[in-house]
Structure formats: C-alpha cells, structure tokens
C-alpha cells in the first residue's frame, strides 16, 4: 500500500506519521540512550514547535493519528485480564474463656 502525504510518498509507517504530523516521532517520544542534555534539547525544540502558530493544531492531529492507529490495529491493544491471586487468611484460633 502506498502512503502519499502532501505529494510525498512515505515508504514506512513511521515516515507516514512524520509526513502527516510535520515532525519526526522521535521528537515527541525520544530515543533509547539519549543523554540528559539531548533530552533537554529535544524538549526545548518541542516547546518551540508547539508555540509556533503554524503547528497550533498539532496536538489535535496527534490525537487523530493515535485514534486511527487504535482503529486500524486493534490487536495492539489485545489485553488479557489477569486473575487476582487468592489471599490466604491466617487461621483464627478461638479464645478460651
């Protein structure tokens, strides 16, 4: 299946999300092993983007994208309830009068 967003062809789902949102997902989610300084710079850039009037609708766009993922891939959320462990009560002994 081809994904075309704003005239650009996305070759992966990650690239589709980046084209649809206008920013890479790593900007919002971070990457494994990033340093504190890298994290601070990433969050600072994210704040700048959210402050830009051009990206004012970005939070709504992200919510719509997340809803679409949930709708198209319900198996990602195939949650199985776990049984609660049975609590053992201490045996009560009668009180002699």
N, C-alpha and C positions, 0 to 999 in steps of 0.2 A: 504494500500500500504506500502510495506517495503522499507525503505531507508537504503542502505548499502554503507558506505563510508570507504575506506581503511580497509575493513574487520570488521568494527564496525557497529552494527545496531543502527540506530537513531530511537527513539520512538516518537519524535516530530519534527516539522519543525524547531524549534529553535535549537534542538540538531543536526539536519542535517546541518544547517548553521554553527554551531560551528565545527563539524567534517570536513566540506568542507573547511572552512577557516583556521582551526587550532587554532582559538582563540574564546572566547565567545563574542557574540554580545554586551554584556554589557560593554566590554572593550572599544568599539568604541562609543557606544550610551549613556553610563552612566545609572544610575538608579535613580528613584524618591527619593528625600530626601537625596541625598549624600551631605556630607559636603564639604566645600572648600578644606580641606586637603585631603579628599578621591578623589575629582575630580583631584587635582594636582597630586596625586599618580597614578591615573588611566591614566592620560595623559602622565605622565613620562614613565610609563610602555609601553604605546602605541608607544611613540617615540623610545624606546629601541627596540621594536619588528620591527618597520619599518626600523631601522638601521641595523638589522641582515640580512646578505646576504641570509639566508635561506628563509626569508619572503619577498624578493625583489619583487616577483610577487603578493603580497597580494593586493595592490590597484587594479590591473587588475582583480584579482579573485573576488574582491568585486563588481566591475562594472559588471562582467559577471553574478554574482549571482543576483544583482539588476535587470539586464535586464531579467533574467529568471523569476523572480517574476512578473515583469510587464507583460511578455508574458503569463505566466500561470494564472495570476489573474487580468485580465483587469478591473474587476468590482471594484477593489480597487481605480481605477482612474476614476470612472464614475462621471465626473464633469458636473454640470448643470450650464450653464451661467445664471447669474443674470441680471435682467433688470435694466438699469440705471434709476435712478429717474429723473423725468422731472423737470428741473429747472424752477422755476417761475421767470419771469422778472417783475421788478417793472413797473407799468404803467407809461408811459411817458406823461407828460402833455405839451400841446402846449405852446409856449412862445408868450405872447401878444406883439405886436409891438407898 
